[in-house]
Amino acid sequence: MVIATEPYLLISNPSQSPFNVGIKLNLEDFSSEQVRELNDRHGGPVKEEDQEAFFQLLNGHPYLTRKALYLLVSKNWTWENLYQRATDDQGPFADNLRRQLWFIQEDEILQSVLRQVLYQNRGDNDKALWRLLRAGLIKGTGDRYQCRCGLYEKYFREHLK
């Protein structure tokens, strides 16, 4: 069985997980150099002048980066089109974004802590911070946190007011 990061949003008690069997693999986000290499392997759909903006939007998130490159190549999208529609409810990442939002909306504490991260780069509930970290929505340590990527920050600022 393979599962992504979302179970941490479903499980309010981290010591009671139905997913505690097997090997745990933690995937790191791609570096900017790795994203450039992936772009090259896809035929360079993101032009050199757009590389930084592309990386800032997705911050090397493996699934989102791969999906973006796939759409740029297979659907003949332009970077400008993908960027403009990135957080749309019918946009290229809508399924991922909407699923994350639904999980967050089920828990007032997660919503509150994510708002704190969005607007203050901190959170006052360690358990909620841990769940958001493990779900892959935020990154950080100690007393400084931020959204994992620009896409998440933009989307949650629009939807968690």
DSSP file (Angstrom, degrees, kcal/mol; ACC not computed):
  #  RESIDUE AA STRUCTURE BP1 BP2  ACC     N-H-->O    O-->H-N    N-H-->O    O-->H-N    TCO  KAPPA ALPHA  PHI   PSI    X-CA   Y-CA   Z-CA
    1    1 A M              0   0    0      0, 0.0     2,-0.4     0, 0.0     0, 0.0   0.000 360.0 360.0 360.0 135.3    0.0    0.0    0.0
    2    2 A V        +     0   0    0      0, 0.0     2,-0.3     0, 0.0     0, 0.0  -0.962 360.0 176.2-118.9 137.0    1.3    3.4   -0.9
    3    3 A I        -     0   0    0     -2,-0.4     2,-0.0    16,-0.1    16,-0.0  -0.986  17.4-141.4-139.8 147.8    0.0    6.6    0.7
    4    4 A A        -     0   0    0     -2,-0.3    -1,-0.0     1,-0.0   131,-0.0   0.014  45.8 -76.1 -91.8-157.9    0.9   10.2    0.4
    5    5 A T  S >  S+     0   0    0      1,-0.2     3,-1.8   130,-0.2     4,-0.3   0.666 104.6  91.1 -80.2 -17.1    1.1   12.9    3.1
    6    6 A E  T >>  +     0   0    0      1,-0.3     3,-2.4     2,-0.2     4,-0.9   0.740  66.7  76.5 -56.3 -28.7   -2.7   13.5    3.4
    7    7 A P  H 3> S+     0   0    0      0, 0.0     4,-1.8     0, 0.0     3,-0.4   0.799  84.0  67.2 -55.9 -26.1   -3.3   11.0    6.2
    8    8 A Y  H <4 S+     0   0    0     -3,-1.8    -2,-0.2     1,-0.3   127,-0.1   0.736  99.9  49.9 -67.7 -19.1   -1.8   13.4    8.7
    9    9 A L  H <4 S+     0   0    0     -3,-2.4    -1,-0.3    -4,-0.3    -3,-0.1   0.731 111.9  48.3 -84.1 -23.9   -4.8   15.7    8.1
   10   10 A L  H  < S+     0   0    0     -4,-0.9     2,-0.7    -3,-0.4    -2,-0.2   0.737 101.6  69.2 -84.9 -24.5   -7.2   12.8    8.6
   11   11 A I     <  -     0   0    0     -4,-1.8    -1,-0.1     1,-0.2     6,-0.0  -0.847  52.9-179.4-105.0 111.2   -5.7   11.5   11.8
   12   12 A S  S    S+     0   0    0     -2,-0.7    -1,-0.2     1,-0.2   119,-0.1   0.767  77.3  56.3 -80.9 -24.2   -6.1   13.8   14.8
   13   13 A N  S >  S-     0   0    0      3,-0.3     3,-2.1     1,-0.1    -1,-0.2  -0.905  70.3-163.0-108.8 105.6   -4.2   11.5   17.2
   14   14 A P  T 3  S+     0   0    0      0, 0.0     3,-0.2     0, 0.0    -1,-0.1   0.665  87.4  60.5 -65.4 -15.1   -0.7   10.8   15.7
   15   15 A S  T 3  S+     0   0    0      1,-0.2     2,-0.5    -3,-0.1    -3,-0.0   0.495  98.2  62.6 -88.8  -2.2   -0.2    7.8   18.0
   16   16 A Q    <   +     0   0    0     -3,-2.1    -3,-0.3     3,-0.0    -1,-0.2  -0.766  69.5 152.8-121.8  84.4   -3.2    6.0   16.4
   17   17 A S    >   -     0   0    0     -2,-0.5     3,-0.6    -3,-0.2    -9,-0.0  -0.936  41.5-155.8-116.5 133.7   -2.4    5.5   12.8
   18   18 A P  T 3  S+     0   0    0      0, 0.0     3,-0.2     0, 0.0    -1,-0.1   0.506  94.3  66.6 -77.4  -2.1   -3.8    2.8   10.5
   19   19 A F  T 3   +     0   0    0      1,-0.2   -16,-0.1   -12,-0.0    -3,-0.0  -0.198  62.3 112.7-111.0  39.6   -0.6    3.4    8.3
   20   20 A N    <   +     0   0    0     -3,-0.6     2,-0.4     4,-0.0    -1,-0.2   0.121  52.8  93.6-102.0  22.6    2.0    2.2   10.8
   21   21 A V  S    S+     0   0    0     -3,-0.2     2,-0.2     2,-0.1     0, 0.0  -0.940  74.8  10.8-115.5 134.9    3.1   -0.9    8.8
   22   22 A G  S    S-     0   0    0     -2,-0.4     2,-0.4     2,-0.1    -3,-0.0  -0.525  96.7 -30.8 105.9-168.9    6.0   -0.9    6.3
   23   23 A I        -     0   0    0     -2,-0.2     2,-0.6     2,-0.0    -2,-0.1  -0.747  50.5-140.6 -95.5 134.4    8.8    1.3    5.3
   24   24 A K        -     0   0    0     -2,-0.4     2,-0.5    -4,-0.1    -2,-0.1  -0.841  15.9-167.4 -96.5 124.4    8.5    5.0    5.5
   25   25 A L        -     0   0    0     -2,-0.6     2,-0.6     2,-0.0    -2,-0.0  -0.957   4.8-158.8-113.3 122.4   10.0    7.0    2.6
   26   26 A N        -     0   0    0     -2,-0.5     2,-0.5     0, 0.0    -2,-0.0  -0.897   7.8-154.7-102.3 118.7   10.4   10.7    2.9
   27   27 A L        -     0   0    0     -2,-0.6     2,-0.2     3,-0.0     3,-0.1  -0.786   8.4-145.3 -92.0 130.6   10.7   12.5   -0.3
   28   28 A E        -     0   0    0     -2,-0.5     2,-0.1     1,-0.1     3,-0.1  -0.582  28.1 -98.0 -86.9 155.6   12.5   15.8   -0.3
   29   29 A D        -     0   0    0     -2,-0.2    32,-0.2     1,-0.1    31,-0.1  -0.413  46.7 -99.1 -67.7 150.4   11.5   18.7   -2.5
   30   30 A F        -     0   0    0     30,-3.2    -1,-0.1    -2,-0.1     2,-0.1  -0.418  35.6-122.5 -67.8 145.4   13.5   19.1   -5.7
   31   31 A S     >  -     0   0    0     -2,-0.1     4,-2.3     1,-0.1     5,-0.2  -0.365  30.1-102.9 -76.9 167.8   16.3   21.7   -5.6
   32   32 A S  H  > S+     0   0    0      1,-0.2     4,-2.2     2,-0.2     5,-0.1   0.868 125.1  53.1 -62.1 -34.3   16.2   24.5   -8.2
   33   33 A E  H  > S+     0   0    0      2,-0.2     4,-2.2     1,-0.2    -1,-0.2   0.905 108.7  48.6 -66.4 -40.8   19.0   22.7  -10.1
   34   34 A Q  H  > S+     0   0    0      2,-0.2     4,-2.6     1,-0.2    -2,-0.2   0.878 110.1  51.8 -66.5 -37.1   16.9   19.4  -10.2
   35   35 A V  H  X S+     0   0    0     -4,-2.3     4,-2.6     2,-0.2    -2,-0.2   0.909 108.8  50.9 -65.5 -40.8   13.9   21.4  -11.4
   36   36 A R  H  X S+     0   0    0     -4,-2.2     4,-2.5     2,-0.2    -2,-0.2   0.915 110.7  49.4 -60.9 -42.3   16.0   22.9  -14.2
   37   37 A E  H  X S+     0   0    0     -4,-2.2     4,-2.4     2,-0.2    -2,-0.2   0.918 110.9  48.8 -64.2 -43.3   17.1   19.4  -15.1
   38   38 A L  H  X S+     0   0    0     -4,-2.6     4,-1.2     2,-0.2    -2,-0.2   0.911 110.3  52.0 -61.6 -41.5   13.6   18.0  -15.1
   39   39 A N  H ><>S+     0   0    0     -4,-2.6     5,-3.1     1,-0.2     3,-0.5   0.927 109.9  48.7 -59.3 -45.3   12.5   21.0  -17.3
   40   40 A D  H ><5S+     0   0    0     -4,-2.5     3,-1.8     1,-0.2    -2,-0.2   0.902 107.9  54.3 -61.6 -41.2   15.3   20.2  -19.7
   41   41 A R  H 3<5S+     0   0    0     -4,-2.4    -1,-0.2     1,-0.3    -2,-0.2   0.733 106.3  53.3 -66.4 -21.4   14.3   16.5  -19.8
   42   42 A H  T <<5S-     0   0    0     -4,-1.2    -1,-0.3    -3,-0.5    -2,-0.2   0.313 130.8 -94.2 -92.9   7.0   10.8   17.6  -20.8
   43   43 A G  T < 5 -     0   0    0     -3,-1.8    -3,-0.2     1,-0.1    -2,-0.1   0.597  65.1 -75.4  91.6  11.2   12.1   19.7  -23.7
   44   44 A G      < +     0   0    0     -5,-3.1    -4,-0.2    -6,-0.2    -1,-0.1   0.910  66.8 163.6  71.7  45.6   12.4   23.0  -21.8
   45   45 A P        +     0   0    0      0, 0.0     2,-0.7     0, 0.0    34,-0.3   0.794  66.7  65.8 -67.3 -24.9    8.8   24.1  -21.6
   46   46 A V  S    S-     0   0    0    -10,-0.1     5,-0.1    -7,-0.1    32,-0.0  -0.874  90.2-135.6 -97.6 115.8    9.7   26.7  -18.9
   47   47 A K    >>  -     0   0    0     -2,-0.7     3,-1.9     1,-0.1     4,-0.7  -0.238  22.1-105.4 -69.9 158.7   12.0   29.3  -20.5
   48   48 A E  G >4 S+     0   0    0      1,-0.3     3,-1.1     2,-0.2     4,-0.4   0.862 119.7  54.9 -52.3 -43.2   15.1   30.5  -18.7
   49   49 A E  G 34 S+     0   0    0      1,-0.2    -1,-0.3     2,-0.1     4,-0.2   0.657 111.3  45.7 -69.6 -14.1   13.6   33.8  -17.8
   50   50 A D  G <> S+     0   0    0     -3,-1.9     4,-2.5     1,-0.1    -1,-0.2   0.447  84.5  95.1-104.8  -3.2   10.6   32.0  -16.1
   51   51 A Q  H <X S+     0   0    0     -3,-1.1     4,-2.5    -4,-0.7     5,-0.2   0.899  84.7  48.6 -57.3 -45.4   12.6   29.4  -14.2
   52   52 A E  H  > S+     0   0    0     -4,-0.4     4,-2.6     1,-0.2    -1,-0.2   0.922 113.2  46.6 -64.2 -44.2   12.8   31.4  -10.9
   53   53 A A  H  > S+     0   0    0     -4,-0.2     4,-2.0     2,-0.2    -1,-0.2   0.887 111.9  52.3 -64.9 -38.5    9.0   32.2  -10.9
   54   54 A F  H  X S+     0   0    0     -4,-2.5     4,-1.8     1,-0.2     5,-0.3   0.927 112.1  45.5 -61.4 -45.5    8.3   28.5  -11.7
   55   55 A F  H  X S+     0   0    0     -4,-2.5     4,-3.5    -5,-0.2    95,-0.2   0.906 111.2  52.3 -67.0 -40.6   10.4   27.4   -8.8
   56   56 A Q  H  < S+     0   0    0     -4,-2.6    94,-1.6     1,-0.2    -1,-0.2   0.868 108.9  51.3 -63.5 -35.6    8.9   30.0   -6.4
   57   57 A L  H  < S+     0   0    0     -4,-2.0    94,-2.9    93,-0.2    95,-0.3   0.924 129.4  16.9 -66.7 -43.9    5.4   28.8   -7.3
   58   58 A L  H >< S-     0   0    0     -4,-1.8     3,-2.5    92,-0.2    -2,-0.2   0.594  83.2-149.3-109.8 -14.2    6.1   25.1   -6.6
   59   59 A N  T 3< S-     0   0    0     -4,-3.5    -3,-0.1     1,-0.3    -4,-0.1   0.770  70.8 -60.0  49.4  32.8    9.3   25.2   -4.6
   60   60 A G  T 3  S+     0   0    0      1,-0.2   -30,-3.2    -5,-0.2    -1,-0.3   0.619  79.7 170.2  76.4  10.8   10.3   21.8   -6.0
   61   61 A H    <>  -     0   0    0     -3,-2.5     4,-3.0   -32,-0.2     5,-0.3  -0.416  32.3-138.8 -55.6 118.7    7.3   20.0   -4.7
   62   62 A P  H  > S+     0   0    0      0, 0.0     4,-2.1     0, 0.0     5,-0.2   0.896  94.4  39.8 -55.5 -49.8    7.7   16.6   -6.5
   63   63 A Y  H  > S+     0   0    0      2,-0.2     4,-2.5     1,-0.2     5,-0.2   0.949 119.8  44.2 -66.5 -48.1    4.1   16.0   -7.5
   64   64 A L  H  > S+     0   0    0      2,-0.2     4,-2.5     1,-0.2    -1,-0.2   0.887 114.1  49.9 -66.9 -38.8    3.2   19.6   -8.4
   65   65 A T  H  X S+     0   0    0     -4,-3.0     4,-2.4     2,-0.2     5,-0.2   0.938 113.3  45.9 -64.1 -46.6    6.4   20.1  -10.3
   66   66 A R  H  X S+     0   0    0     -4,-2.1     4,-2.4    -5,-0.3    -2,-0.2   0.905 113.3  49.5 -64.2 -41.5    6.0   16.9  -12.3
   67   67 A K  H  X S+     0   0    0     -4,-2.5     4,-2.6    -5,-0.2    -1,-0.2   0.919 110.4  50.8 -64.2 -42.9    2.3   17.7  -13.0
   68   68 A A  H  X S+     0   0    0     -4,-2.5     4,-2.4     1,-0.2    -2,-0.2   0.933 112.1  46.0 -60.9 -47.0    3.1   21.2  -14.1
   69   69 A L  H  X S+     0   0    0     -4,-2.4     4,-1.9     1,-0.2     5,-0.2   0.898 111.7  52.6 -64.1 -39.7    5.8   20.0  -16.6
   70   70 A Y  H  X S+     0   0    0     -4,-2.4     4,-3.4    -5,-0.2     5,-0.5   0.931 111.3  46.1 -60.3 -46.6    3.5   17.3  -17.9
   71   71 A L  H  X S+     0   0    0     -4,-2.6     4,-1.6     1,-0.2     6,-1.2   0.894 110.0  53.8 -65.1 -40.0    0.7   19.9  -18.5
   72   72 A L  H  < S+     0   0    0     -4,-2.4    -1,-0.2    -5,-0.2    -2,-0.2   0.881 120.3  32.7 -61.8 -37.3    3.1   22.3  -20.2
   73   73 A V  H  < S+     0   0    0     -4,-1.9     3,-0.3    -5,-0.2    -2,-0.2   0.937 125.4  37.2 -85.3 -51.2    4.3   19.6  -22.6
   74   74 A S  H  < S+     0   0    0     -4,-3.4    -3,-0.2    -5,-0.2    -2,-0.1   0.816 126.2  35.2 -78.1 -30.5    1.3   17.4  -23.2
   75   75 A K  S  < S-     0   0    0     -4,-1.6    -1,-0.2    -5,-0.5    -3,-0.1   0.373 102.8-124.7-103.4   3.7   -1.4   20.0  -23.2
   76   76 A N        +     0   0    0     -3,-0.3    -4,-0.2    -5,-0.2    -3,-0.2   0.831  51.3 164.3  55.4  35.4    0.7   22.7  -24.9
   77   77 A W        -     0   0    0     -6,-1.2     2,-0.3     1,-0.1    -1,-0.2  -0.435  33.5-128.0 -74.3 155.7    0.0   25.1  -22.1
   78   78 A T     >  -     0   0    0     -2,-0.1     4,-2.5     1,-0.1     5,-0.2  -0.707  20.3-116.2 -96.8 159.1    2.2   28.2  -21.8
   79   79 A W  H  > S+     0   0    0    -34,-0.3     4,-2.9    -2,-0.3     5,-0.2   0.909 117.4  54.4 -58.2 -42.4    3.9   29.1  -18.5
   80   80 A E  H  > S+     0   0    0      1,-0.2     4,-2.6     2,-0.2    -1,-0.2   0.904 109.3  47.1 -60.3 -42.8    1.8   32.3  -18.4
   81   81 A N  H  > S+     0   0    0      2,-0.2     4,-1.9     1,-0.2    -1,-0.2   0.929 113.3  47.8 -64.5 -46.1   -1.4   30.3  -18.7
   82   82 A L  H  X S+     0   0    0     -4,-2.5     4,-0.6     1,-0.2    -2,-0.2   0.924 114.1  47.3 -61.4 -44.5   -0.4   27.8  -16.1
   83   83 A Y  H >< S+     0   0    0     -4,-2.9     3,-0.8     1,-0.2     4,-0.3   0.920 111.6  49.9 -64.3 -44.6    0.6   30.6  -13.7
   84   84 A Q  H 3< S+     0   0    0     -4,-2.6     3,-0.3     1,-0.2    -1,-0.2   0.851 119.7  36.7 -63.1 -34.6   -2.5   32.6  -14.2
   85   85 A R  H >< S+     0   0    0     -4,-1.9     3,-1.5    -5,-0.2     8,-0.3   0.373  83.8 110.7 -98.7   3.2   -4.8   29.5  -13.6
   86   86 A A  T << S+     0   0    0     -3,-0.8     7,-0.5    -4,-0.6    -1,-0.2   0.826  88.8  29.2 -52.7 -41.5   -2.7   27.9  -10.9
   87   87 A T  T 3  S+     0   0    0     -4,-0.3    -1,-0.3    -3,-0.3    -2,-0.1   0.320  90.4 125.2-105.1   8.7   -5.1   28.5   -8.0
   88   88 A D  S X  S-     0   0    0     -3,-1.5     3,-1.5     1,-0.1     5,-0.2  -0.312  70.9-120.8 -65.0 150.5   -8.4   28.5  -10.0
   89   89 A D  T 3  S+     0   0    0      1,-0.3    -1,-0.1     8,-0.1     9,-0.1   0.691 118.7  33.9 -66.5 -17.8  -11.1   26.1   -8.9
   90   90 A Q  T 3  S+     0   0    0     -5,-0.1    -1,-0.3     4,-0.0    -2,-0.1   0.089 101.5 119.5-117.5  19.1  -10.9   24.5  -12.3
   91   91 A G  S X  S-     0   0    0     -3,-1.5     3,-1.2    -6,-0.1     4,-0.3  -0.013  82.8 -84.5 -80.4-175.2   -7.1   25.1  -12.7
   92   92 A P  T 3  S+     0   0    0      0, 0.0     3,-0.1     0, 0.0    -6,-0.1   0.725 127.4  34.2 -65.9 -24.0   -4.3   22.6  -13.2
   93   93 A F  T 3> S+     0   0    0     -7,-0.5     4,-2.6    -8,-0.3     3,-0.3   0.213  82.1 115.5-114.2  13.5   -3.8   21.9   -9.5
   94   94 A A  H <> S+     0   0    0     -3,-1.2     4,-2.9     1,-0.2     5,-0.3   0.851  72.7  54.4 -56.5 -41.1   -7.4   22.1   -8.4
   95   95 A D  H  > S+     0   0    0     -4,-0.3     4,-1.8     1,-0.2    -1,-0.2   0.935 113.9  40.8 -62.1 -45.8   -7.7   18.5   -7.4
   96   96 A N  H  > S+     0   0    0     -3,-0.3     4,-2.1     2,-0.2    -2,-0.2   0.934 118.5  46.1 -66.2 -47.3   -4.8   18.7   -5.0
   97   97 A L  H  X S+     0   0    0     -4,-2.6     4,-2.4     1,-0.2    -2,-0.2   0.919 113.1  48.3 -64.8 -45.1   -5.6   22.1   -3.6
   98   98 A R  H  X S+     0   0    0     -4,-2.9     4,-2.5    -5,-0.3    -1,-0.2   0.903 110.3  51.9 -63.7 -41.8   -9.3   21.4   -3.1
   99   99 A R  H  X S+     0   0    0     -4,-1.8     4,-1.8    -5,-0.3    -1,-0.2   0.918 111.2  47.5 -61.7 -43.2   -8.5   18.1   -1.3
  100  100 A Q  H  X S+     0   0    0     -4,-2.1     4,-2.2     1,-0.2    -2,-0.2   0.916 111.7  50.6 -63.2 -42.7   -6.1   19.9    1.0
  101  101 A L  H  X S+     0   0    0     -4,-2.4     4,-2.8     1,-0.2    -2,-0.2   0.902 106.9  54.1 -63.4 -41.1   -8.7   22.6    1.7
  102  102 A W  H  X S+     0   0    0     -4,-2.5     4,-0.8     1,-0.2    -1,-0.2   0.912 109.5  47.9 -60.8 -42.3  -11.4   20.1    2.5
  103  103 A F  H >< S+     0   0    0     -4,-1.8     3,-0.7     1,-0.2     4,-0.3   0.925 113.3  47.6 -63.7 -43.4   -9.2   18.4    5.1
  104  104 A I  H >< S+     0   0    0     -4,-2.2     3,-1.8     1,-0.2     7,-0.4   0.892 106.3  57.6 -64.8 -40.2   -8.3   21.7    6.7
  105  105 A Q  H 3< S+     0   0    0     -4,-2.8    -1,-0.2     1,-0.3    -2,-0.2   0.697  96.5  64.7 -66.8 -18.0  -11.9   22.9    6.8
  106  106 A E  T << S+     0   0    0     -4,-0.8     2,-0.4    -3,-0.7    -1,-0.3   0.594 102.6  51.8 -77.4 -10.4  -12.8   19.9    8.9
  107  107 A D    <>  -     0   0    0     -3,-1.8     4,-2.2    -4,-0.3    -1,-0.2  -0.927  61.5-164.2-137.2 108.8  -10.6   21.1   11.8
  108  108 A E  H  > S+     0   0    0     -2,-0.4     4,-2.5     1,-0.2     5,-0.2   0.838  93.5  54.7 -59.6 -35.6  -10.9   24.6   13.2
  109  109 A I  H  > S+     0   0    0      2,-0.2     4,-2.6     1,-0.2     5,-0.2   0.928 107.8  48.5 -67.5 -44.3   -7.6   24.3   15.0
  110  110 A L  H  > S+     0   0    0      1,-0.2     4,-2.6     2,-0.2     5,-0.2   0.909 112.0  50.5 -60.7 -41.3   -5.7   23.4   11.8
  111  111 A Q  H  X S+     0   0    0     -4,-2.2     4,-2.3    -7,-0.4    -2,-0.2   0.938 111.5  47.9 -59.9 -47.3   -7.4   26.3   10.1
  112  112 A S  H  X S+     0   0    0     -4,-2.5     4,-2.0     1,-0.2    -2,-0.2   0.918 113.9  45.5 -61.6 -45.9   -6.4   28.7   12.9
  113  113 A V  H  X S+     0   0    0     -4,-2.6     4,-2.3     2,-0.2    -1,-0.2   0.883 111.3  52.6 -69.0 -38.1   -2.8   27.5   12.9
  114  114 A L  H  X S+     0   0    0     -4,-2.6     4,-2.6    -5,-0.2    -1,-0.2   0.897 108.4  51.3 -64.9 -38.2   -2.5   27.6    9.1
  115  115 A R  H  X S+     0   0    0     -4,-2.3     4,-2.4     2,-0.2     5,-0.3   0.911 108.7  51.8 -61.6 -41.6   -3.8   31.2    9.2
  116  116 A Q  H  X>S+     0   0    0     -4,-2.0     4,-2.8     1,-0.2     6,-0.9   0.915 110.9  47.6 -60.4 -42.5   -1.1   32.0   11.8
  117  117 A V  H  X5S+     0   0    0     -4,-2.3     4,-1.2     4,-0.3    -2,-0.2   0.922 112.7  49.6 -64.1 -43.8    1.5   30.5    9.5
  118  118 A L  H  <5S+     0   0    0     -4,-2.6    -2,-0.2     1,-0.2    -1,-0.2   0.894 126.5  23.0 -61.9 -41.9    0.2   32.5    6.5
  119  119 A Y  H  <5S+     0   0    0     -4,-2.4    -2,-0.2     3,-0.1    -1,-0.2   0.639 138.1  23.0-106.0 -17.3    0.1   35.9    8.2
  120  120 A Q  H  <5S-     0   0    0     -4,-2.8    -3,-0.2    -5,-0.3    -2,-0.1   0.421  89.6-125.8-129.7  -2.3    2.6   35.6   11.1
  121  121 A N  S  <<S+     0   0    0     -4,-1.2    24,-1.7    -5,-0.6     2,-0.3   0.835  82.4  79.6  55.4  35.9    5.0   32.8   10.1
  122  122 A R        -     0   0    0     -6,-0.9     2,-0.3    22,-0.2    -2,-0.3  -0.955  61.8-149.0-155.8 170.9    4.3   31.1   13.4
  123  123 A G        -     0   0    0     -2,-0.3   -10,-0.1    -7,-0.1     3,-0.0  -0.991  10.6-150.9-148.4 148.4    1.8   28.8   15.1
  124  124 A D  S    S+     0   0    0     -2,-0.3     2,-0.5     1,-0.1   -11,-0.0   0.304  80.5  71.0-104.2   9.7    0.7   28.5   18.7
  125  125 A N     >  -     0   0    0      1,-0.1     4,-2.6   -16,-0.1     5,-0.2  -0.912  58.6-167.1-130.2 105.7   -0.3   24.8   18.6
  126  126 A D  H  > S+     0   0    0     -2,-0.5     4,-2.5     1,-0.2     5,-0.2   0.862  89.1  52.6 -61.0 -38.4    2.6   22.3   18.4
  127  127 A K  H  > S+     0   0    0      2,-0.2     4,-2.2     1,-0.2    -1,-0.2   0.928 112.1  45.0 -64.8 -44.6    0.3   19.4   17.6
  128  128 A A  H  > S+     0   0    0      2,-0.2     4,-2.5     1,-0.2    -2,-0.2   0.899 112.4  52.1 -66.7 -40.3   -1.4   21.2   14.7
  129  129 A L  H  X S+     0   0    0     -4,-2.6     4,-2.6     1,-0.2    -2,-0.2   0.925 109.3  50.4 -59.3 -44.0    1.9   22.5   13.4
  130  130 A W  H  X S+     0   0    0     -4,-2.5     4,-2.9     1,-0.2     5,-0.2   0.919 110.6  48.7 -61.0 -44.2    3.2   18.9   13.4
  131  131 A R  H  X S+     0   0    0     -4,-2.2     4,-1.8     2,-0.2    -1,-0.2   0.903 112.5  47.7 -63.9 -41.1    0.2   17.7   11.5
  132  132 A L  H  <>S+     0   0    0     -4,-2.5     5,-2.2     2,-0.2     6,-1.1   0.878 113.5  48.8 -67.2 -37.6    0.5   20.5    8.9
  133  133 A L  H ><5S+     0   0    0     -4,-2.6     3,-1.2    -5,-0.2    -2,-0.2   0.946 113.2  45.8 -63.8 -49.0    4.3   19.8    8.6
  134  134 A R  H 3<5S+     0   0    0     -4,-2.9    -2,-0.2     1,-0.3    -1,-0.2   0.783 108.7  56.7 -68.4 -27.1    3.7   16.0    8.1
  135  135 A A  T 3<5S-     0   0    0     -4,-1.8    -1,-0.3    -5,-0.2    -2,-0.2   0.596 113.9-119.8 -78.2 -10.8    0.9   16.7    5.6
  136  136 A G  T < 5S+     0   0    0     -3,-1.2    -3,-0.2    -4,-0.5    -2,-0.1   0.686  82.1 114.7  83.2  18.4    3.3   18.7    3.5
  137  137 A L  S   <S+     0   0    0     -5,-2.2    11,-2.5    -6,-0.2    12,-0.4   0.771  77.5  23.7 -91.4 -28.3    1.5   22.0    3.7
  138  138 A I  E     -A  147   0A   0     -6,-1.1     2,-0.3     9,-0.3     9,-0.2  -0.834  62.3-158.0-130.0 168.5    4.0   24.0    5.6
  139  139 A K  E     +A  146   0A   0      7,-2.8     7,-2.4    -2,-0.3     2,-0.3  -0.967  38.2  86.5-141.7 158.4    7.7   23.9    6.3
  140  140 A G  E     -A  145   0A   0     -2,-0.3     2,-0.3     5,-0.2     5,-0.2  -0.809  47.6-122.8 142.0 178.3    9.9   25.3    9.1
  141  141 A T  E >   +A  144   0A   0      3,-1.4     3,-2.3    -2,-0.3     2,-0.3  -0.965  66.4   0.1-151.0 163.9   11.2   24.7   12.5
  142  142 A G  T 3  S-     0   0    0     -2,-0.3     3,-0.0     1,-0.3     0, 0.0  -0.340 128.1 -21.0  60.8-115.0   11.3   26.2   16.0
  143  143 A D  T 3  S+     0   0    0     -2,-0.3     2,-0.4   -21,-0.1    -1,-0.3   0.163 120.7  80.4-116.0  17.8    9.3   29.4   15.9
  144  144 A R  E <   +A  141   0A   0     -3,-2.3    -3,-1.4   -22,-0.1     2,-0.3  -0.970  51.1 159.4-131.9 118.8    9.4   30.2   12.1
  145  145 A Y  E     +A  140   0A   0    -24,-1.7     2,-0.3    -2,-0.4    -5,-0.2  -0.918   9.0 173.9-134.1 157.5    7.1   28.5    9.6
  146  146 A Q  E     -A  139   0A   0     -7,-2.4    -7,-2.8    -2,-0.3   -28,-0.1  -0.966  44.1 -75.7-154.0 165.9    5.8   29.2    6.1
  147  147 A C  E     -A  138   0A   0     -2,-0.3    -9,-0.3    -9,-0.2   -10,-0.1  -0.340  44.5-118.5 -63.7 150.2    3.8   27.4    3.4
  148  148 A R  S    S+     0   0    0    -11,-2.5     2,-0.3     1,-0.1   -10,-0.1   0.822  90.0   3.9 -62.4 -33.0    5.6   24.7    1.6
  149  149 A C  S  > S-     0   0    0    -12,-0.4     4,-2.1     1,-0.1   -91,-0.2  -0.968  75.2-105.9-149.9 164.3    5.3   26.5   -1.7
  150  150 A G  H  > S+     0   0    0    -94,-1.6     4,-2.8    -2,-0.3     5,-0.2   0.832 116.3  60.0 -61.3 -33.9    4.0   29.7   -3.2
  151  151 A L  H  > S+     0   0    0    -94,-2.9     4,-2.6     2,-0.2    -1,-0.2   0.942 107.1  44.8 -60.2 -48.4    1.0   27.9   -4.7
  152  152 A Y  H  > S+     0   0    0    -95,-0.3     4,-2.8     2,-0.2     5,-0.3   0.914 113.4  51.0 -62.9 -42.6   -0.2   26.8   -1.3
  153  153 A E  H  X S+     0   0    0     -4,-2.1     4,-2.1     1,-0.2    -2,-0.2   0.951 113.3  44.0 -60.8 -49.1    0.4   30.2    0.2
  154  154 A K  H  X S+     0   0    0     -4,-2.8     4,-1.5     2,-0.2    -2,-0.2   0.928 116.4  46.9 -61.8 -46.1   -1.6   32.0   -2.6
  155  155 A Y  H  X S+     0   0    0     -4,-2.6     4,-1.7    -5,-0.2    -2,-0.2   0.935 114.2  44.8 -64.4 -47.9   -4.4   29.4   -2.5
  156  156 A F  H  X S+     0   0    0     -4,-2.8     4,-2.5     1,-0.2    -1,-0.2   0.825 108.8  56.8 -72.0 -29.3   -4.9   29.3    1.2
  157  157 A R  H  < S+     0   0    0     -4,-2.1    -1,-0.2    -5,-0.3    -2,-0.2   0.882 111.5  44.8 -63.3 -35.8   -4.7   33.1    1.5
  158  158 A E  H  < S+     0   0    0     -4,-1.5    -2,-0.2    -5,-0.2    -1,-0.2   0.825 123.8  33.3 -74.2 -32.1   -7.6   33.2   -0.9
  159  159 A H  H  < S+     0   0    0     -4,-1.7     2,-0.5     1,-0.2    -2,-0.2   0.615 111.3  57.4-107.0 -14.2   -9.7   30.5    0.7
  160  160 A L     <        0   0    0     -4,-2.5    -1,-0.2    -5,-0.2    -4,-0.0  -0.687 360.0 360.0-116.2  77.6   -8.9   30.8    4.5
  161  161 A K              0   0    0     -2,-0.5    -1,-0.1    -3,-0.2    -4,-0.1   0.445 360.0 360.0 -97.0 360.0   -9.9   34.3    5.4
